Structures are given as structure tokens and as C-alpha cells.
């Protein structure tokens, strides 16, 4: 009986551990990655005005460092705080891309960008350029 109880508890504990680590993996996988998830959106909808050829508003959006350096209004984003990020604000109020300059950013893409910024460590802001 003693043995069976131990085996049972052992089984319980390892299933709990398994479930917890699956949860952690799923969480990690759902944090958007700049190169994998974010840059393709910028490439499709922003870089023709904020990239190699043009830097409207003096903003280059090709790397995280230059986004943090920002344009004429300062940093385009605030790590850990999507709500206070200029880039999100402009997208939220549908001001970027400029009116009559499709394609627009979809709701899903905006949500992804919010998640990406909110998951970003605040220390990213102080990474040397
Ligand atoms: C057709 C060209 C064009 C496209 C496409 C475009 N922008 Fe812009 N963007 C501009 C212009 C022009 C300005 C400067 C506007 C101003 O200063 O009033 C600007 C300014 C900005 C700024 C503010 C820069 C600063 O420091 O003042 C941000 C942030 C921004 N854009 C983000 C984006 C994002 C994100 C996308 C893609 C979803 C995008 N833009 C697509 C033309 C564009």
C-alpha cells in the first residue's frame, strides 16, 4: 500500500511538472519575435517609407536599435509598455501608414505588435547602439 501510494504521488507530481513545462513552452512560443513575426509586417507595410530608401519622420524601422533610437518625435516604442509606444498609438488611431497609403495594418497585426512590445524587457531600452 505504501508503495502504491508513493507511485501514485510520484505519478501526480510528474504529470504536474509535465503540464507546467508545456505551459511555459507554449508561453515562450507565443511571444512574438522581431525577425520572425514583426519585421515581415514592417516590410510589407512600413519599410518603403521607413527603410533603406526613405526615412520619413527620420524614422528607420529595420532594426530594434533604430526603432528605439526613433525619429523626430523620439523613440518609436517603449519596451514593456505598448500603450506608451508612439508606433502603437499611431497604428491604433489609424494614422500610419498615412491615409490613402494602403495596405493598412490589421487588428491581428496590431495585437501582435502590442504583445511584442509588452513582452520586451525594459532593459532593451538601454542596450548600447
Ligand atoms: C507612404 C509612406 C509611409 C508609410 C507606408 C508609413 N509611414 Fe510612418 N511616417 C510617414 C511620414 C511622412 C511620417 C512623418 C509624419 C509627420 O511627421 O507628420 C511618418 C512618421 C511615422 C512615425 C513617427 C516618427 C517620429 O518620430 O515622428 C512613426 C512611429 C511611424 N511613421 C510608423 C509607421 C509604421 C509602423 C508604418 C507601417 C505600419 C508606417 N509608419 C508606414 C510615412 C509613412
Backbone and ligand atoms as CSV (ligand in chain L), in Angstrom:
chain,resi,resn,atom,element,x,y,z
A,1,UNK,N,N,0.839,-1.215,0.000
A,1,UNK,CA,C,0.000,0.000,0.000
A,1,UNK,C,C,0.863,1.250,0.000
A,2,UNK,N,N,1.855,1.188,0.918
A,2,UNK,CA,C,2.827,2.282,0.979
A,2,UNK,C,C,3.415,2.540,-0.412
A,3,UNK,N,N,3.828,1.416,-1.047
A,3,UNK,CA,C,4.472,1.522,-2.352
A,3,UNK,C,C,3.520,2.146,-3.384
A,4,UNK,N,N,2.281,1.668,-3.353
A,4,UNK,CA,C,1.337,2.165,-4.362
A,4,UNK,C,C,1.044,3.646,-4.167
A,5,UNK,N,N,0.997,4.043,-2.907
A,5,UNK,CA,C,0.748,5.458,-2.644
A,5,UNK,C,C,1.894,6.313,-3.202
A,6,UNK,N,N,3.108,5.844,-2.957
A,6,UNK,CA,C,4.259,6.579,-3.475
A,6,UNK,C,C,4.238,6.671,-4.991
A,7,UNK,N,N,3.913,5.533,-5.590
A,7,UNK,CA,C,3.894,5.503,-7.058
A,7,UNK,C,C,2.838,6.485,-7.563
A,8,UNK,N,N,1.708,6.491,-6.852
A,8,UNK,CA,C,0.614,7.376,-7.257
A,8,UNK,C,C,1.024,8.852,-7.141
A,9,UNK,N,N,1.618,9.172,-5.967
A,9,UNK,CA,C,2.047,10.565,-5.763
A,9,UNK,C,C,3.118,10.945,-6.778
A,10,UNK,N,N,4.052,10.021,-6.998
A,10,UNK,CA,C,5.114,10.276,-7.968
A,10,UNK,C,C,4.520,10.574,-9.331
A,11,UNK,N,N,3.520,9.787,-9.685
A,11,UNK,CA,C,2.861,9.982,-10.980
A,11,UNK,C,C,2.209,11.349,-11.050
A,12,UNK,N,N,1.532,11.699,-9.962
A,12,UNK,CA,C,0.861,13.003,-9.912
A,12,UNK,C,C,1.871,14.133,-10.099
A,13,UNK,N,N,2.975,14.026,-9.346
A,13,UNK,CA,C,3.961,15.104,-9.384
A,13,UNK,C,C,4.555,15.220,-10.784
A,14,UNK,N,N,4.874,14.073,-11.394
A,14,UNK,CA,C,5.484,14.234,-12.705
A,14,UNK,C,C,4.473,14.749,-13.736
A,15,UNK,N,N,3.183,14.399,-13.572
A,15,UNK,CA,C,2.246,14.982,-14.550
A,15,UNK,C,C,2.119,16.482,-14.348
A,16,UNK,N,N,2.112,16.905,-13.079
A,16,UNK,CA,C,2.025,18.346,-12.828
A,16,UNK,C,C,3.230,19.050,-13.439
A,17,UNK,N,N,4.421,18.465,-13.233
A,17,UNK,CA,C,5.623,19.080,-13.804
A,17,UNK,C,C,5.530,19.130,-15.324
A,18,UNK,N,N,5.050,18.040,-15.910
A,18,UNK,CA,C,4.949,17.995,-17.370
A,18,UNK,C,C,4.003,19.085,-17.861
A,19,UNK,N,N,2.857,19.215,-17.200
A,19,UNK,CA,C,1.884,20.219,-17.628
A,19,UNK,C,C,2.472,21.625,-17.497
A,20,UNK,N,N,3.169,21.864,-16.366
A,20,UNK,CA,C,3.749,23.191,-16.155
A,20,UNK,C,C,4.760,23.517,-17.243
A,21,UNK,N,N,5.601,22.542,-17.605
A,21,UNK,CA,C,6.633,22.892,-18.575
A,21,UNK,C,C,6.040,23.045,-19.973
A,22,UNK,N,N,4.984,22.297,-20.269
A,22,UNK,CA,C,4.310,22.506,-21.556
A,22,UNK,C,C,3.744,23.923,-21.591
A,23,UNK,N,N,3.154,24.345,-20.465
A,23,UNK,CA,C,2.615,25.701,-20.382
A,23,UNK,C,C,3.682,26.742,-20.633
A,24,UNK,N,N,4.865,26.548,-20.037
A,24,UNK,CA,C,5.952,27.510,-20.208
A,24,UNK,C,C,6.407,27.556,-21.659
A,25,UNK,N,N,6.478,26.383,-22.298
A,25,UNK,CA,C,6.886,26.345,-23.702
A,25,UNK,C,C,5.890,27.088,-24.577
A,26,UNK,N,N,4.610,26.842,-24.301
A,26,UNK,CA,C,3.574,27.476,-25.106
A,26,UNK,C,C,3.657,28.990,-24.949
A,27,UNK,N,N,3.941,29.429,-23.714
A,27,UNK,CA,C,4.018,30.856,-23.455
A,27,UNK,C,C,5.199,31.467,-24.208
A,28,UNK,N,N,6.335,30.787,-24.147
A,28,UNK,CA,C,7.510,31.282,-24.853
A,28,UNK,C,C,7.225,31.373,-26.352
A,29,UNK,N,N,6.581,30.328,-26.874
A,29,UNK,CA,C,6.326,30.291,-28.317
A,29,UNK,C,C,5.376,31.410,-28.727
A,30,UNK,N,N,4.511,31.869,-27.804
A,30,UNK,CA,C,3.533,32.870,-28.200
A,30,UNK,C,C,4.066,34.297,-28.089
A,31,UNK,N,N,5.281,34.481,-27.563
A,31,UNK,CA,C,5.868,35.822,-27.535
A,31,UNK,C,C,6.424,36.111,-28.921
A,32,UNK,N,N,5.917,37.164,-29.579
A,32,UNK,CA,C,6.375,37.444,-30.929
A,32,UNK,C,C,7.868,37.772,-30.982
A,33,UNK,N,N,8.491,37.342,-32.049
A,33,UNK,CA,C,9.917,37.562,-32.244
A,33,UNK,C,C,10.101,38.622,-33.332
A,34,UNK,N,N,11.058,39.529,-33.126
A,34,UNK,CA,C,11.225,40.633,-34.076
A,34,UNK,C,C,11.442,40.134,-35.509
A,35,UNK,N,N,12.447,39.273,-35.687
A,35,UNK,CA,C,12.758,38.851,-37.058
A,35,UNK,C,C,11.705,37.933,-37.659
A,36,UNK,N,N,11.169,37.040,-36.834
A,36,UNK,CA,C,10.229,36.061,-37.349
A,36,UNK,C,C,8.835,36.662,-37.586
A,37,UNK,N,N,8.367,37.471,-36.634
A,37,UNK,CA,C,6.969,37.900,-36.676
A,37,UNK,C,C,6.757,39.379,-37.008
A,38,UNK,N,N,7.641,40.236,-36.506
A,38,UNK,CA,C,7.394,41.675,-36.602
A,38,UNK,C,C,7.927,42.262,-37.905
A,39,UNK,N,N,9.171,41.929,-38.225
A,39,UNK,CA,C,9.783,42.514,-39.413
A,39,UNK,C,C,8.976,42.259,-40.700
A,40,UNK,N,N,8.409,41.040,-40.870
A,40,UNK,CA,C,7.599,40.838,-42.088
A,40,UNK,C,C,6.433,41.830,-42.210
A,41,UNK,N,N,5.839,42.220,-41.090
A,41,UNK,CA,C,4.741,43.204,-41.129
A,41,UNK,C,C,5.313,44.561,-41.554
A,42,UNK,N,N,6.428,44.947,-40.931
A,42,UNK,CA,C,7.053,46.229,-41.274
A,42,UNK,C,C,7.476,46.237,-42.741
A,43,UNK,N,N,8.037,45.104,-43.193
A,43,UNK,CA,C,8.474,45.034,-44.590
A,43,UNK,C,C,7.306,45.247,-45.536
A,44,UNK,N,N,6.186,44.632,-45.209
A,44,UNK,CA,C,5.033,44.719,-46.102
A,44,UNK,C,C,4.372,46.097,-46.044
A,45,UNK,N,N,4.430,46.776,-44.897
A,45,UNK,CA,C,3.579,47.950,-44.720
A,45,UNK,C,C,4.273,49.240,-44.317
A,46,UNK,N,N,5.534,49.185,-43.977
A,46,UNK,CA,C,6.191,50.387,-43.447
A,46,UNK,C,C,7.523,50.733,-44.112
A,47,UNK,N,N,8.296,49.704,-44.473
A,47,UNK,CA,C,9.689,49.980,-44.838
A,47,UNK,C,C,9.864,50.783,-46.123
A,48,UNK,N,N,8.839,50.807,-46.978
A,48,UNK,CA,C,9.047,51.629,-48.180
A,48,UNK,C,C,9.171,53.110,-47.826
A,49,UNK,N,N,8.673,53.514,-46.671
A,49,UNK,CA,C,8.839,54.903,-46.223
A,49,UNK,C,C,9.790,55.026,-45.025
A,50,UNK,N,N,10.034,53.907,-44.343
A,50,UNK,CA,C,10.884,53.963,-43.140
A,50,UNK,C,C,11.988,52.912,-43.238
A,51,UNK,N,N,12.716,52.887,-44.343
A,51,UNK,CA,C,13.737,51.852,-44.509
A,51,UNK,C,C,14.957,52.366,-45.238
A,52,UNK,N,N,15.452,51.550,-46.164
A,52,UNK,CA,C,16.708,51.868,-46.847
A,52,UNK,C,C,16.595,53.130,-47.703
A,53,UNK,N,N,15.461,53.279,-48.424
A,53,UNK,CA,C,15.364,54.364,-49.394
A,53,UNK,C,C,14.890,55.672,-48.796
A,54,UNK,N,N,13.880,55.558,-47.915
A,54,UNK,CA,C,13.305,56.767,-47.316
A,54,UNK,C,C,13.277,56.616,-45.817
A,55,UNK,N,N,13.402,57.728,-45.107
A,55,UNK,CA,C,13.232,57.679,-43.643
A,55,UNK,C,C,12.286,58.793,-43.250
A,56,UNK,N,N,11.030,58.641,-43.616
A,56,UNK,CA,C,10.034,59.669,-43.305
A,56,UNK,C,C,9.957,59.863,-41.793
A,57,UNK,N,N,9.817,61.095,-41.374
A,57,UNK,CA,C,9.828,61.403,-39.942
A,57,UNK,C,C,11.171,61.058,-39.325
A,58,UNK,N,N,12.200,60.918,-40.159
A,58,UNK,CA,C,13.560,60.490,-39.756
A,58,UNK,C,C,13.552,59.128,-39.071
A,59,UNK,N,N,12.522,58.337,-39.359
A,59,UNK,CA,C,12.407,57.042,-38.693
A,59,UNK,C,C,12.773,55.889,-39.624
A,60,UNK,N,N,13.716,55.085,-39.145
A,60,UNK,CA,C,14.124,53.851,-39.820
A,60,UNK,C,C,13.559,52.713,-38.971
A,61,UNK,N,N,12.903,51.732,-39.607
A,61,UNK,CA,C,12.270,50.668,-38.835
A,61,UNK,C,C,12.888,49.300,-39.096
A,62,UNK,N,N,14.115,49.271,-39.587
A,62,UNK,CA,C,14.669,47.973,-39.990
A,62,UNK,C,C,15.259,47.146,-38.854
A,63,UNK,N,N,15.631,47.786,-37.752
A,63,UNK,CA,C,16.156,47.008,-36.618
A,63,UNK,C,C,15.562,47.561,-35.320
A,64,UNK,N,N,15.670,46.744,-34.277
A,64,UNK,CA,C,15.157,47.168,-32.978
A,64,UNK,C,C,15.926,48.395,-32.477
A,65,UNK,N,N,17.245,48.395,-32.696
A,65,UNK,CA,C,18.047,49.526,-32.228
A,65,UNK,C,C,17.590,50.849,-32.827
A,66,UNK,N,N,17.345,50.868,-34.130
A,66,UNK,CA,C,16.953,52.139,-34.742
A,66,UNK,C,C,15.517,52.518,-34.373
A,67,UNK,N,N,14.686,51.519,-34.079
A,67,UNK,CA,C,13.333,51.837,-33.593
A,67,UNK,C,C,13.402,52.499,-32.220
A,68,UNK,N,N,14.320,51.992,-31.399
A,68,UNK,CA,C,14.474,52.568,-30.063
A,68,UNK,C,C,15.077,53.967,-30.145
A,69,UNK,N,N,15.964,54.161,-31.118
A,69,UNK,CA,C,16.536,55.499,-31.314
A,69,UNK,C,C,15.423,56.430,-31.805
A,70,UNK,N,N,14.545,55.917,-32.666
A,70,UNK,CA,C,13.359,56.657,-33.078
A,70,UNK,C,C,13.596,57.703,-34.134
A,71,UNK,N,N,12.594,58.559,-34.333
A,71,UNK,CA,C,12.640,59.598,-35.350
A,71,UNK,C,C,12.521,60.975,-34.730
A,72,UNK,N,N,11.923,61.920,-35.462
A,72,UNK,CA,C,11.852,63.299,-34.968
A,72,UNK,C,C,11.125,63.411,-33.626
A,73,UNK,N,N,10.202,62.488,-33.348
A,73,UNK,CA,C,9.458,62.584,-32.081
A,73,UNK,C,C,10.065,61.739,-30.973
A,74,UNK,N,N,11.225,61.153,-31.198
A,74,UNK,CA,C,11.834,60.319,-30.165
A,74,UNK,C,C,11.576,58.851,-30.411
A,75,UNK,N,N,11.864,58.003,-29.403
A,75,UNK,CA,C,11.757,56.549,-29.579
A,75,UNK,C,C,10.395,56.131,-30.127
A,76,UNK,N,N,10.392,55.188,-31.088
A,76,UNK,CA,C,9.139,54.738,-31.680
A,76,UNK,C,C,8.423,53.774,-30.757
A,77,UNK,N,N,9.149,53.219,-29.792
A,77,UNK,CA,C,8.484,52.323,-28.845
A,77,UNK,C,C,9.144,52.364,-27.478
A,78,UNK,N,N,8.346,51.943,-26.488
A,78,UNK,CA,C,8.805,51.920,-25.112
A,78,UNK,C,C,8.745,50.464,-24.658
A,79,UNK,N,N,9.912,49.819,-24.478
A,79,UNK,CA,C,9.908,48.404,-24.105
A,79,UNK,C,C,9.033,48.143,-22.882
A,80,UNK,N,N,8.203,47.101,-22.957
A,80,UNK,CA,C,7.348,46.726,-21.839
A,80,UNK,C,C,6.067,47.530,-21.738
A,81,UNK,N,N,5.905,48.537,-22.598
A,81,UNK,CA,C,4.719,49.384,-22.482
A,81,UNK,C,C,4.169,49.811,-23.852
A,82,UNK,N,N,3.371,48.913,-24.422
A,82,UNK,CA,C,2.818,49.182,-25.750
A,82,UNK,C,C,1.976,50.447,-25.744
A,83,UNK,N,N,1.242,50.639,-24.636
A,83,UNK,CA,C,0.331,51.773,-24.570
A,83,UNK,C,C,1.039,53.116,-24.679
A,84,UNK,N,N,2.281,53.155,-24.213
A,84,UNK,CA,C,3.022,54.413,-24.288
A,84,UNK,C,C,3.978,54.439,-25.471
A,85,UNK,N,N,3.772,53.551,-26.425
A,85,UNK,CA,C,4.658,53.485,-27.579
A,85,UNK,C,C,4.044,54.242,-28.744
A,86,UNK,N,N,4.807,55.218,-29.269
A,86,UNK,CA,C,4.330,56.060,-30.362
A,86,UNK,C,C,3.833,55.225,-31.551
A,87,UNK,N,N,4.620,54.217,-31.890
A,87,UNK,CA,C,4.266,53.380,-33.030
A,87,UNK,C,C,2.861,52.772,-32.869
A,88,UNK,N,N,2.587,52.259,-31.667
A,88,UNK,CA,C,1.280,51.647,-31.407
A,88,UNK,C,C,0.192,52.717,-31.429
A,89,UNK,N,N,0.488,53.860,-30.864
A,89,UNK,CA,C,-0.502,54.937,-30.832
A,89,UNK,C,C,-0.912,55.326,-32.258
A,90,UNK,N,N,0.087,55.497,-33.119
A,90,UNK,CA,C,-0.220,55.895,-34.498
A,90,UNK,C,C,-1.018,54.817,-35.230
A,91,UNK,N,N,-0.690,53.547,-34.954
A,91,UNK,CA,C,-1.432,52.464,-35.599
A,91,UNK,C,C,-2.845,52.391,-35.037
A,92,UNK,N,N,-2.939,52.553,-33.716
A,92,UNK,CA,C,-4.237,52.480,-33.058
A,92,UNK,C,C,-5.194,53.543,-33.616
A,93,UNK,N,N,-4.701,54.744,-33.813
A,93,UNK,CA,C,-5.552,55.811,-34.347
A,93,UNK,C,C,-5.557,55.822,-35.868
A,94,UNK,N,N,-5.000,54.744,-36.444
A,94,UNK,CA,C,-5.032,54.555,-37.892
A,94,UNK,C,C,-4.333,55.701,-38.632
A,95,UNK,N,N,-3.272,56.245,-38.038
A,95,UNK,CA,C,-2.564,57.350,-38.676
A,95,UNK,C,C,-1.350,56.878,-39.454
A,96,UNK,N,N,-0.975,55.626,-39.265
A,96,UNK,CA,C,0.110,55.029,-40.032
A,96,UNK,C,C,-0.358,53.691,-40.560
A,97,UNK,N,N,0.004,53.306,-41.773
A,97,UNK,CA,C,0.567,54.179,-42.794
A,97,UNK,C,C,-0.364,55.363,-43.045
A,98,UNK,N,N,0.185,56.458,-43.622
A,98,UNK,CA,C,-0.641,57.645,-43.835
A,98,UNK,C,C,-1.910,57.292,-44.607
A,99,UNK,N,N,-2.958,58.066,-44.371
A,99,UNK,CA,C,-4.216,57.857,-45.080
A,99,UNK,C,C,-3.952,57.755,-46.582
A,100,UNK,N,N,-4.711,56.925,-47.259
A,100,UNK,CA,C,-4.573,56.700,-48.699
A,100,UNK,C,C,-3.244,56.070,-49.074
A,101,UNK,N,N,-2.575,55.451,-48.124
A,101,UNK,CA,C,-1.336,54.732,-48.436
A,101,UNK,C,C,-1.453,53.286,-47.956
A,102,UNK,N,N,-2.353,52.500,-48.555
A,102,UNK,CA,C,-2.500,51.119,-48.114
A,102,UNK,C,C,-1.214,50.329,-48.409
A,103,UNK,N,N,-1.066,49.112,-47.875
A,103,UNK,CA,C,-2.035,48.374,-47.064
A,103,UNK,C,C,-2.044,48.814,-45.594
A,104,UNK,N,N,-3.261,48.780,-44.985
A,104,UNK,CA,C,-3.409,49.087,-43.565
A,104,UNK,C,C,-2.893,47.915,-42.722
A,105,UNK,N,N,-2.615,48.199,-41.473
A,105,UNK,CA,C,-2.251,47.163,-40.513
A,105,UNK,C,C,-3.556,46.560,-39.990
A,106,UNK,N,N,-3.631,45.216,-39.939
A,106,UNK,CA,C,-4.863,44.575,-39.460
A,106,UNK,C,C,-4.892,44.582,-37.919
A,107,UNK,N,N,-6.079,44.301,-37.378
A,107,UNK,CA,C,-6.254,44.210,-35.926
A,107,UNK,C,C,-5.332,43.155,-35.334
A,108,UNK,N,N,-5.222,42.008,-36.028
A,108,UNK,CA,C,-4.382,40.910,-35.538
A,108,UNK,C,C,-2.923,41.346,-35.494
A,109,UNK,N,N,-2.497,42.082,-36.517
A,109,UNK,CA,C,-1.106,42.534,-36.553
A,109,UNK,C,C,-0.843,43.542,-35.432
A,110,UNK,N,N,-1.792,44.418,-35.207
A,110,UNK,CA,C,-1.640,45.405,-34.139
A,110,UNK,C,C,-1.537,44.697,-32.787
A,111,UNK,N,N,-2.353,43.662,-32.602
A,111,UNK,CA,C,-2.326,42.888,-31.361
A,111,UNK,C,C,-0.961,42.217,-31.185
A,112,UNK,N,N,-0.436,41.677,-32.278
A,112,UNK,CA,C,0.880,41.034,-32.240
A,112,UNK,C,C,1.959,42.052,-31.856
A,113,UNK,N,N,1.881,43.243,-32.434
A,113,UNK,CA,C,2.885,44.270,-32.136
A,113,UNK,C,C,2.786,44.702,-30.667
A,114,UNK,N,N,1.558,44.790,-30.159
A,114,UNK,CA,C,1.372,45.137,-28.738
A,114,UNK,C,C,2.022,44.096,-27.846
A,115,UNK,N,N,1.753,42.836,-28.160
A,115,UNK,CA,C,2.309,41.724,-27.394
A,115,UNK,C,C,3.828,41.760,-27.429
A,116,UNK,N,N,4.350,42.031,-28.609
A,116,UNK,CA,C,5.806,42.060,-28.792
A,116,UNK,C,C,6.426,43.140,-27.898
A,117,UNK,N,N,5.849,44.305,-27.885
A,117,UNK,CA,C,6.394,45.401,-27.074
A,117,UNK,C,C,6.205,45.122,-25.584
A,118,UNK,N,N,5.025,44.625,-25.206
A,118,UNK,CA,C,4.766,44.355,-23.787
A,118,UNK,C,C,5.680,43.271,-23.228
A,119,UNK,N,N,6.101,42.332,-24.078
A,119,UNK,CA,C,6.959,41.239,-23.613
A,119,UNK,C,C,8.431,41.641,-23.602
A,120,UNK,N,N,8.723,42.810,-24.153
A,120,UNK,CA,C,10.118,43.230,-24.295
A,120,UNK,C,C,10.677,43.692,-22.941
A,121,UNK,N,N,11.849,43.179,-22.554
A,121,UNK,CA,C,12.387,43.628,-21.268
A,121,UNK,C,C,12.695,45.115,-21.297
A,122,UNK,N,N,12.392,45.790,-20.191
A,122,UNK,CA,C,12.624,47.232,-20.108
A,122,UNK,C,C,14.097,47.541,-20.382
A,123,UNK,N,N,14.981,46.603,-20.016
A,123,UNK,CA,C,16.420,46.813,-20.235
A,123,UNK,C,C,16.764,46.943,-21.711
A,124,UNK,N,N,15.864,46.518,-22.609
A,124,UNK,CA,C,16.143,46.649,-24.042
A,124,UNK,C,C,16.376,48.114,-24.408
A,125,UNK,N,N,15.720,49.014,-23.657
A,125,UNK,CA,C,15.824,50.440,-23.965
A,125,UNK,C,C,17.230,50.972,-23.740
A,126,UNK,N,N,17.997,50.286,-22.871
A,126,UNK,CA,C,19.321,50.804,-22.543
A,126,UNK,C,C,20.442,50.022,-23.232
A,127,UNK,N,N,20.061,49.084,-24.121
A,127,UNK,CA,C,21.066,48.327,-24.877
A,127,UNK,C,C,21.903,49.301,-25.698
A,128,UNK,N,N,23.223,49.203,-25.611
A,128,UNK,CA,C,24.043,50.129,-26.390
A,128,UNK,C,C,23.778,49.971,-27.884
A,129,UNK,N,N,23.808,51.056,-28.585
A,129,UNK,CA,C,23.509,51.044,-30.014
A,129,UNK,C,C,24.619,50.363,-30.793
L,1,LIG,C1,C,3.719,56.186,-47.555
L,1,LIG,C2,C,4.767,56.400,-46.603
L,1,LIG,C3,C,4.631,55.830,-45.216
L,1,LIG,C4,C,4.325,54.548,-44.846
L,1,LIG,C5,C,3.986,53.359,-45.742
L,1,LIG,C6,C,4.437,54.512,-43.407
L,1,LIG,N1,N,4.793,55.734,-42.912
L,1,LIG,FE1,FE,5.174,56.216,-40.957
L,1,LIG,N2,N,5.557,58.143,-41.490
L,1,LIG,C7,C,5.460,58.648,-42.773
L,1,LIG,C8,C,5.667,60.089,-42.726
L,1,LIG,C9,C,5.618,61.025,-43.930
L,1,LIG,C10,C,5.933,60.412,-41.382
L,1,LIG,C11,C,6.190,61.783,-40.788
L,1,LIG,C12,C,4.846,62.334,-40.449
L,1,LIG,C13,C,4.931,63.591,-39.700
L,1,LIG,O1,O,5.992,63.934,-39.169
L,1,LIG,O2,O,3.849,64.229,-39.614
L,1,LIG,C14,C,5.857,59.165,-40.633
L,1,LIG,C15,C,6.046,59.078,-39.269
L,1,LIG,C16,C,5.976,57.902,-38.537
L,1,LIG,C17,C,6.239,57.786,-37.131
L,1,LIG,C18,C,6.647,58.922,-36.212
L,1,LIG,C19,C,8.125,59.224,-36.359
L,1,LIG,C20,C,8.533,60.357,-35.463
L,1,LIG,O3,O,9.490,60.206,-34.693
L,1,LIG,O4,O,7.869,61.420,-35.527
L,1,LIG,C21,C,6.046,56.501,-36.785
L,1,LIG,C22,C,6.216,55.859,-35.409
L,1,LIG,C23,C,5.643,55.784,-37.989
L,1,LIG,N3,N,5.618,56.664,-39.031
L,1,LIG,C24,C,5.322,54.455,-38.036
L,1,LIG,C25,C,4.925,53.800,-39.188
L,1,LIG,C26,C,4.553,52.406,-39.207
L,1,LIG,C27,C,4.523,51.488,-38.000
L,1,LIG,C28,C,4.254,52.100,-40.509
L,1,LIG,C29,C,3.811,50.793,-41.063
L,1,LIG,C30,C,2.678,50.158,-40.454
L,1,LIG,C31,C,4.424,53.315,-41.288
L,1,LIG,N4,N,4.821,54.308,-40.444
L,1,LIG,C32,C,4.215,53.380,-42.643
L,1,LIG,C33,C,5.223,57.926,-43.926
L,1,LIG,C34,C,4.906,56.575,-43.989
